[in-house]
Amino acid sequence: METITVKRFDELTLEELYGILRVRSEVFVAGQKCLYVDPDGRDPDSVQVFASDGGRITGCLRIYQKEAGVLQIGRVAVIERRRGNGLGLRMMQQAVSYVRENRPEGKIYLEAQTYAIGFYEKLGFKVVSDEFLDEGIPHKGMELIIDRESGIQSLADADKAKRDKYCLVNKQIESLVDGEPDSISNLSNIAALIHDAFGFWWTGFYIVKGDVLVLGPFQGPVACSRIPFGKGVCGSAWQRKESIIVPDVEEFPGHIACSSLSRSEIVVPIFRGGDVIAVLDIDSMDLAAFDETDREALEKIAELIRL
């Protein structure tokens, strides 16, 4: 997992500065075809939040003064190969925590690409402007009010509440499967319990049958019956033998759209020995609905499943 670092611009090493500029070029210039001057004069007075993995910077953002009492977050970027694992959310959480703990300003502003509004809303940001174009891409202004006294915007509190809920669900699942040998019965109850506890759009299982995943017990709308090995998020999790978090399903290469209402997804493989025998698939109608807390908790649930 990447390490998240927070530094003032004048604390950056040359290698870190080069890595940040490289990420921004890959994402905005090469990826989104934006022709703009990246060194716009705001970096020297900024705080840089960046992720690194084995010496390679994989994501970044910056915080700088917009006006009196207001900070702005911008240049939020994650390289393509590291998308889908909650990295952008972790960087934003770190940025908001830094502001809350180290700066006196009471408000954070950002200009969100319209498709990502749901992602920022998960962090407490609210839309404050009509849609506008920036480099030909639709955006909306968003703000987060930092309420230090009430703690309403505490990300740590929200994460703890989610962990506590998963802990309760885990105990309920342990009780449900204890002494019940029928796998279909167990999978049905587990899907129903998770779905009801968190209100997800779709919660269910796909079971390995030869070279395809076949739909198993689930809660939610009608789903794809079969998914080939290596295809879509489910098939990719089977192939990679690892959990996959997808903040925006439209950005996942080869995503299989069973429903246009699904916006984000997490898939967790279930193992017997070293082989994947099924996957737990969960979809949400919100962007970036899943993070590392979900992954860790669902992997623990997957360990309880016996097929």
Backbone hydrogen bonds, N-H to C=O, Kabsch-Sander energy under -0.5 kcal/mol:
donor,donor_aa,acceptor,acceptor_aa,energy
3,T,52,S,-2.5
5,T,3,T,-0.5
5,T,50,F,-2.9
7,K,48,Q,-2.5
9,F,46,S,-2.0
11,E,8,R,-2.0
12,L,8,R,-0.6
12,L,9,F,-1.3
17,L,13,T,-2.5
18,Y,14,L,-2.6
19,G,15,E,-2.3
20,I,16,E,-2.3
21,L,17,L,-2.4
22,R,18,Y,-2.2
23,V,19,G,-2.1
24,R,20,I,-2.3
25,S,21,L,-2.0
26,E,22,R,-2.5
27,V,23,V,-2.5
28,F,24,R,-2.4
29,V,24,R,-0.8
29,V,25,S,-0.7
30,A,25,S,-2.8
31,G,26,E,-1.5
32,Q,27,V,-1.2
33,K,29,V,-0.5
34,C,28,F,-2.7
35,L,33,K,-0.6
36,Y,34,C,-0.9
38,D,36,Y,-0.9
40,D,38,D,-1.9
45,D,42,R,-0.9
46,S,43,D,-2.5
47,V,63,I,-2.4
48,Q,7,K,-3.4
49,V,61,L,-2.4
50,F,5,T,-2.4
50,F,48,Q,-0.5
51,A,59,G,-2.5
52,S,3,T,-1.9
53,D,56,R,-2.4
56,R,53,D,-1.3
57,I,55,G,-0.5
58,T,51,A,-2.2
59,G,51,A,-1.1
60,C,77,A,-2.6
61,L,49,V,-1.9
62,R,74,G,-2.3
63,I,47,V,-2.6
64,Y,72,Q,-2.3
66,K,70,V,-2.2
67,E,70,V,-1.6
70,V,67,E,-2.3
71,L,107,K,-2.5
72,Q,64,Y,-3.3
73,I,109,Y,-2.3
74,G,62,R,-2.2
77,A,60,C,-2.7
77,A,75,R,-0.6
79,I,58,T,-2.8
82,R,79,I,-1.6
83,R,80,E,-1.6
85,N,82,R,-0.7
90,R,86,G,-2.0
91,M,87,L,-2.2
92,M,88,G,-2.2
93,Q,89,L,-2.6
94,Q,90,R,-2.1
95,A,91,M,-2.3
96,V,92,M,-2.6
97,S,93,Q,-2.3
98,Y,94,Q,-2.3
99,V,95,A,-2.1
100,R,96,V,-2.5
101,E,97,S,-2.2
102,N,98,Y,-2.2
103,R,99,V,-2.0
106,G,69,G,-0.9
107,K,69,G,-0.9
108,I,144,L,-2.4
109,Y,71,L,-3.0
110,L,142,M,-2.2
111,E,73,I,-0.5
112,A,110,L,-0.7
112,A,140,K,-2.4
114,T,138,P,-2.3
116,A,113,Q,-2.2
117,I,114,T,-1.5
119,F,116,A,-0.5
120,Y,116,A,-1.6
121,E,117,I,-2.3
122,K,118,G,-1.4
123,L,120,Y,-1.1
124,G,121,E,-1.6
125,F,120,Y,-1.9
126,K,143,E,-2.8
128,V,141,G,-3.0
129,S,141,G,-0.9
132,F,139,H,-2.5
134,D,137,I,-2.1
137,I,134,D,-1.6
139,H,132,F,-3.3
140,K,112,A,-2.1
142,M,110,L,-2.8
143,E,126,K,-2.4
144,L,108,I,-2.5
146,I,106,G,-2.4
146,I,144,L,-0.5
147,D,145,I,-0.9
148,R,146,I,-1.0
151,G,147,D,-1.4
154,S,151,G,-2.1
155,L,153,Q,-0.6
158,A,154,S,-1.7
159,D,155,L,-2.5
160,K,156,A,-2.3
161,A,157,D,-2.3
162,K,158,A,-1.9
163,R,159,D,-2.6
164,D,160,K,-2.6
165,K,161,A,-1.9
166,Y,162,K,-2.5
167,C,163,R,-2.3
168,L,164,D,-1.9
169,V,165,K,-2.5
170,N,166,Y,-2.9
171,K,167,C,-1.8
172,Q,168,L,-2.1
173,I,169,V,-2.5
174,E,170,N,-2.3
175,S,171,K,-1.8
176,L,172,Q,-2.2
177,V,173,I,-2.5
178,D,174,E,-1.1
180,E,177,V,-1.7
183,S,181,P,-0.6
186,N,182,D,-1.8
187,L,183,S,-3.0
188,S,184,I,-2.2
189,N,185,S,-2.1
190,I,186,N,-2.5
191,A,187,L,-2.4
192,A,188,S,-2.1
193,L,189,N,-2.4
194,I,190,I,-2.4
195,H,191,A,-2.4
196,D,192,A,-2.3
197,A,193,L,-2.2
198,F,194,I,-1.9
199,G,195,H,-1.8
200,F,195,H,-0.5
201,W,283,D,-1.6
202,W,283,D,-1.6
203,T,219,Q,-2.5
204,G,281,D,-2.3
205,F,217,P,-1.8
206,Y,279,V,-2.1
207,I,214,V,-3.1
208,V,277,I,-2.3
209,K,212,V,-3.0
212,V,209,K,-1.3
213,L,227,I,-3.0
214,V,207,I,-3.1
214,V,212,V,-0.5
215,L,225,S,-2.7
216,G,205,F,-3.1
219,Q,203,T,-2.9
227,I,213,L,-2.3
229,F,211,D,-1.5
230,G,235,G,-1.5
231,K,228,P,-1.9
232,G,254,G,-0.6
235,G,231,K,-1.8
236,S,232,G,-1.6
237,A,233,V,-2.3
238,W,234,C,-2.0
239,Q,235,G,-2.3
240,R,236,S,-3.1
241,K,237,A,-1.5
242,E,237,A,-1.2
244,I,267,V,-2.2
245,I,84,G,-1.4
246,V,265,E,-3.3
249,V,263,R,-2.6
251,E,248,D,-1.9
252,F,249,V,-1.2
255,H,252,F,-1.8
257,A,255,H,-0.7
258,C,256,I,-1.1
262,S,259,S,-1.1
263,R,284,S,-3.3
264,S,284,S,-1.6
265,E,246,V,-2.2
266,I,282,I,-2.3
267,V,244,I,-2.2
268,V,280,L,-2.6
270,I,278,A,-3.1
272,R,275,D,-2.6
275,D,272,R,-1.9
277,I,270,I,-2.9
277,I,275,D,-0.5
278,A,270,I,-1.2
279,V,206,Y,-2.5
280,L,268,V,-3.1
281,D,204,G,-2.9
281,D,279,V,-0.6
282,I,266,I,-2.5
283,D,202,W,-2.7
284,S,264,S,-2.5
288,A,247,P,-2.8
289,A,286,D,-0.7
295,R,291,D,-2.1
296,E,292,E,-2.8
297,A,293,T,-2.2
298,L,294,D,-2.9
299,E,295,R,-2.3
300,K,296,E,-1.4
301,I,297,A,-1.8
302,A,298,L,-2.5
303,E,299,E,-1.3
304,L,300,K,-0.6
304,L,301,I,-1.4
305,I,302,A,-1.1
